[in-house]
Amino acid sequence: MKKIYCPVVRKGGKCAVLLKTCRYCGVVSCDISPCPIRYFSKPYNKCRRCGRKWAGFRADSGGRISAMKPFKRLERNEFMLSDAAVVFRHQIQDGAGFLSTCDGGDPGSVEEPSVWLLGIEPGWSLADEATDEVPSPEAEQRLRAYSIELQLEWPFNRNAFKLLATVEGGSPDDYREFAKRAQPFALNSKGYLKGNLFPVPFNNVGAWDEAATAMTGFATKDEYQSWVREVRFPILQTWIERCRPRLLIGSGISHLADFLAITSADKKPSEFQFEVNGHSKRVFIGKNGVVPVAIVPHLSGGIHSLNSNQSIAQTAAIIRSELGI
C-alpha cells in the first residue's frame, strides 16, 4: 500500500503533533484542521479511507507508517463503507435501476431505437452547488422533468441539440426549433437518451474531493473509475444489447477506449481529423460493435472541443456520411 506522508515534514519541517495511524489501512493524520492531506474529516477520530476508529499512535513525526494488518481491497469495500457509500454502490450495481443514473430520456427498443448521447461524467457548476446547498421541491421537480427550457441553460446541452439537429438532417442554427419539437432527453419523451459513463458529477474530469470519497467510499478517482468499469460497464453493455440504439454518441475523446468497450467494438475505429480556426478536431466512427458509435470531442469547453457551429456541422457531416444516416 502507498505510504502517506505529512507534507509539512516531507518538505523538511518539524511537526510536534503525535501522528495517528490507522493500523488497518496505513493512513496517517496529525489532527490539524488545515492539514493538506485531506483524508480526514472532523472530528478527526476515524480513518476516511476505511472508516475505522484510529487504532495506533506514533510520536516520531515524519517517519514511515505502515499498516500492521492491511485489509484486502474487497474486504475494505464490503465492511468499512459509510452509509452514503453503501447506498451509492447499490444504486450503481442495480442493473434494473440503470435509467435512474442517467440524465433523462428514452432508451428505446429494437422496434423503436433511440439515439444515445453519453458523456464522461455529469457537469457540476457553481449554480448546481448553490442549488444543492439549499434544496427545494421545485428545483428537484425541475431537474427530474429535465425540460427543454432547463436544458437550454447549459452550454453542453445546447451543443448537444445542435449536433443532434444536424445529424438528423438540419443545421446547428435549427437547434432551438429541433429541441422544442423533438424534446430530447425530457421526461416521457421518445427517441433520445442522455447519460454518462461515470455517474458522479464534477466541474472537470480531473477533480476528486472529500465529498466524492464520502459518497463513493473510494480514496482516489482512479479507484472509483476502475470500480465503475467493473460493475457499471457490463450493465451498460446489457442495456445497449437490449435496446440497440440506432446511434451511440460518446462525448469525450480521452475515454475512447471506454466508449468502444461498452459497445463491444473489438476493432480500431476509423479516425477523421479536421481543423476549425487552426484548432484540430478528431472524430472516431466504430461500425463493428453491437451498435454504431461516434466518439466526438467534448461538447463544451476547450479549443479542441465542439465549441462552434462549424465544428459541430463538420462532425455531423462525418457521422452522416460514414453511417449512412
Sequence and secondary structure as in RCSB ss.txt:
>XXXX:A:sequence
MKKIYCPVVRKGGKCAVLLKTCRYCGVVSCDISPCPIRYFSKPYNKCRRCGRKWAGFRADSGGRISAMKPFKRLE
RNEFMLSDAAVVFRHQIQDGAGFLSTCDGGDPGSVEEPSVWLLGIEPGWSLADEATDEVPSPEAEQRLRAYSIEL
QLEWPFNRNAFKLLATVEGGSPDDYREFAKRAQPFALNSKGYLKGNLFPVPFNNVGAWDEAATAMTGFATKDEYQ
SWVREVRFPILQTWIERCRPRLLIGSGISHLADFLAITSADKKPSEFQFEVNGHSKRVFIGKNGVVPVAIVPHLS
GGIHSLNSNQSIAQTAAIIRSELGI
>XXXX:A:secstr
      HHHHTT    S EEE TTT  EE   TT TT    TT  B TTT  B  EEE STT     SS   HHH
HHHHS  HHHHHHHHHHH GGGGGGGSSEE  B SSSB EEEEESS B  HHHHHHHHS  HHHHHHHHHT HHH
HTTSHHHHHHHHHHHHHTTS GGGHHHHHHHH TT TT  SEEEEESS S BSSTT   HHHHHHHS SSHHHHH
HHHHHHTHHHHHHHHHHH  SEEEEE GGGHHHHHHHTT  S  EEEEEEETTEEEEEEEE SSSS EEEE  SS
SSTTSS SHHHHHHHHHHHHHHHT 
